[in-house]
Amino acid sequence: MKMRRGILAVALAAGALTLGSTPAHAIPPPPPGGDNLIVFSYYSGDQLVGQRWFGCNQPPGQWGTLSGLTKLFFTPC
């Protein structure tokens, strides 16, 4: 019984180390090929209520309400 617990403990520790070492991507990487304007669009239902953007060597900007369902867009410059 102790042998099974030991093997199970080693297997769980190895699995945790393996899963813990994989990179996490909270935001998908931008498409390849140059600079992109990164735009966060905020929706209330189906209606666009605000946007925030940055990139393309321009100053960042925003308008509207910055809360609600968020969608991320990568637009080439």
N, C-alpha and C positions, 0 to 999 in steps of 0.2 A: 504494500500500500504506500509506503514512504517512497519507494522507487517511482511509482506512477506520479505522485505529487511532484517529485523532483523533476521528472521529464516534462510534466505539464508546465511547471514554473519556468523552466528553461525555454520551452517552446513559446510561451506567452511573452517572455522578456525579449526573445529574438524577434517576434512579430511586432511588438511595440517599437523596438528600435528601428525595424525596417520601415514601418509606416510613419514613424516620427521623422525620418530623414528625407521623406519625399517633399519636394517643394510645393508650397501652396500658392495658388493664383487667385487672389480675390477679384482682381480685374483682369480680363483677358488681355493678352499682349496685343499691341497695335499691329496692323498689317505691315508687312515688310515694304521697304521702298521709300524712304524719305521721311520728312517731317509731316506731322499730322496735326490738325486742329482737333482737340479733344473736347467733346461737347457732352455735358450731362443735361438731359432733358427731364423735367419733372411733370408728371401727369396727375390729374385728379379724374379718375375714370378714364375716358378716352380723350379728355381735353388737355392740351398742353397749357400748363400754368406758369412755367418758368424755365430758364436755361442758365447754365454757367459754362464758360468755355475758357480755354487757354491753349497756347502753342502757336506755331507758325511765326515765331519771333515777333509777336504782337502782344500788347498788354492784355491781361485777362479781363473778362467782363461777365456781367450777369444781368438778368432782368427777372421780374416776377417773383413768385413764391417758390422758395427752394426747399420744398417738402412734398412728400407724397411718393408715388411710384416713380422710380428713377430708371432711366434707360441711358446707356452709354453709346456714343457714336464716335468713330474715328473718320475724319474727313480730310482727304489730302489737301495740302496747301495750294 
